[in-house]
Amino acid sequence: MAATYQLQFTREFDVPAEKLFKVWTTPERFGEWFCPLPWKVTEARSDLRPGGESFVLMEGPNGEKAPNHGVYLEIIPNRKLVFTDAYSAGWVPSEKPFMTGILEFEDLGNGRARYTATAVHWTEEDMKAHEEMGFEEGWGTVADQMAEVARTF
């Protein structure tokens, strides 16, 4: 059953699923791919276990700061990552949860993979706000950048 308020896209890449997964689980490389330019990642941490911290600090060209605190909910090596901003490390509830991210990495053979990114929101308003922020374009750009970095692993 699909969530009511979700945004999703799928891409196929000439990169194995395990390499795409590795990019998502190597925070020291997030600065190379995690957000579209002119934004950049200045700090990233990942504690890859259910309940483990997920943190990314993005900074904009005019000094804007967008900290993304969350936790991992599910980790299936080389296949799936699920995280949410509903909590921060230690299961501390966030003030305003926005989404749960579900990333799926499907091995297609011959060094190819299908990548599906889903953002599930609590409200229609949050989903529409994410759509207006440029979900499809922004996350699409990030996916392409992720695949380029994956080729270096």
C-alpha positions as CSV (number, residue, x, y, z in Angstrom):
1,M,0.0,0.0,0.0
2,A,1.4,3.4,-1.0
3,A,1.5,6.2,1.4
4,T,-1.0,9.0,0.8
5,Y,1.4,11.9,0.8
6,Q,4.5,10.7,-1.1
7,L,6.8,11.9,-3.8
8,Q,8.9,9.4,-5.7
9,F,11.1,8.9,-8.7
10,T,13.2,6.1,-10.2
11,R,16.4,6.2,-12.2
12,E,18.6,3.5,-13.7
13,F,22.3,3.8,-13.7
14,D,25.3,2.0,-15.2
15,V,26.6,1.5,-11.7
16,P,26.1,-1.5,-9.4
17,A,23.6,-1.2,-6.6
18,E,26.3,-1.9,-4.0
19,K,28.3,1.2,-5.1
20,L,25.2,3.5,-5.0
21,F,24.5,2.2,-1.5
22,K,28.1,2.8,-0.5
23,V,27.9,6.4,-1.6
24,W,24.8,6.9,0.6
25,T,26.7,5.3,3.6
26,T,30.0,7.2,3.3
27,P,29.3,10.6,4.9
28,E,32.8,11.9,4.3
29,R,32.0,11.9,0.6
30,F,28.6,13.7,0.9
31,G,30.2,17.0,0.0
32,E,30.7,15.7,-3.6
33,W,27.1,14.9,-4.4
34,F,24.5,15.4,-1.7
35,C,23.0,18.7,-2.8
36,P,22.7,20.7,-6.0
37,L,25.2,23.5,-6.5
38,P,25.5,26.3,-5.3
39,W,24.6,24.6,-2.0
40,K,27.2,22.4,-0.3
41,V,27.5,20.0,2.5
42,T,29.8,21.2,5.3
43,E,29.2,18.4,7.8
44,A,27.8,14.9,7.7
45,R,27.5,12.0,10.1
46,S,26.0,8.5,9.8
47,D,25.6,5.9,12.5
48,L,24.3,3.0,10.3
49,R,22.0,1.1,12.5
50,P,18.3,1.4,13.3
51,G,18.0,4.4,15.7
52,G,21.5,5.6,14.6
53,E,22.0,9.2,13.8
54,S,21.8,10.7,10.4
55,F,23.0,14.3,10.2
56,V,23.8,16.5,7.2
57,L,24.5,20.2,7.3
58,M,23.9,22.0,4.0
59,E,25.0,25.6,3.5
60,G,23.7,27.9,0.8
61,P,25.6,30.5,-1.3
62,N,24.4,33.4,1.0
63,G,25.3,31.7,4.3
64,E,22.0,29.9,4.7
65,K,22.3,26.8,6.9
66,A,19.9,23.8,6.6
67,P,20.7,21.2,9.2
68,N,19.0,17.8,8.6
69,H,18.8,15.8,11.8
70,G,17.3,12.3,11.8
71,V,17.6,8.6,12.5
72,Y,17.8,5.5,10.4
73,L,14.8,3.2,10.7
74,E,15.9,0.3,8.4
75,I,19.1,-0.7,6.7
76,I,19.4,-3.6,4.3
77,P,23.0,-3.5,3.0
78,N,23.1,-2.7,-0.7
79,R,19.3,-2.8,-1.0
80,K,17.5,-0.3,1.2
81,L,17.9,2.7,3.5
82,V,15.0,4.2,5.5
83,F,15.5,7.4,7.5
84,T,13.3,10.0,9.1
85,D,13.5,13.5,10.6
86,A,10.7,12.7,13.0
87,Y,13.4,11.9,15.6
88,S,17.0,12.9,16.2
89,A,19.7,10.7,17.8
90,G,18.5,9.0,20.9
91,W,14.9,8.8,19.7
92,V,14.3,12.5,20.7
93,P,11.2,13.6,18.8
94,S,11.7,16.5,16.5
95,E,9.7,19.7,16.8
96,K,8.3,19.4,13.3
97,P,8.7,16.1,11.4
98,F,8.7,16.6,7.6
99,M,9.4,13.3,5.9
100,T,10.6,9.8,5.9
101,G,13.0,8.9,3.1
102,I,13.0,5.4,1.6
103,L,15.9,4.7,-0.8
104,E,15.9,1.4,-2.7
105,F,18.8,0.0,-4.7
106,E,18.0,-2.8,-7.1
107,D,20.7,-4.8,-8.8
108,L,19.8,-5.2,-12.5
109,G,22.9,-7.2,-13.4
110,N,25.7,-6.3,-15.8
111,G,26.8,-3.5,-13.5
112,R,23.4,-1.7,-13.6
113,A,21.1,-0.7,-10.9
114,R,17.7,0.8,-10.4
115,Y,17.5,3.6,-7.8
116,T,14.1,4.6,-6.3
117,A,13.8,7.5,-3.9
118,T,10.6,8.0,-2.0
119,A,9.8,10.9,0.4
120,V,6.7,10.2,2.6
121,H,5.2,13.2,4.3
122,W,2.8,13.5,7.3
123,T,0.6,16.1,5.6
124,E,-0.5,17.1,2.2
125,E,0.9,20.6,2.9
126,D,4.4,19.2,3.6
127,M,4.2,17.1,0.4
128,K,3.2,20.1,-1.6
129,A,5.9,22.2,0.0
130,H,8.5,19.6,-0.9
131,E,7.2,19.5,-4.4
132,E,7.5,23.3,-4.7
133,M,11.0,23.1,-3.3
134,G,11.9,21.1,-6.4
135,F,11.8,17.5,-5.2
136,E,11.9,16.0,-8.7
137,E,14.6,18.3,-10.1
138,G,16.7,18.6,-6.9
139,W,16.6,14.9,-5.9
140,G,17.2,14.0,-9.6
141,T,20.3,16.2,-9.8
142,V,21.5,14.6,-6.5
143,A,20.9,11.1,-7.9
144,D,23.0,11.9,-11.0
145,Q,25.8,13.3,-8.8
146,M,25.6,10.2,-6.6
147,A,26.0,7.9,-9.6
148,E,29.1,9.9,-10.7
149,V,30.7,9.5,-7.3
150,A,29.7,5.8,-7.2
151,R,31.8,5.2,-10.3
152,T,34.9,6.2,-8.2
153,F,34.4,3.5,-5.6
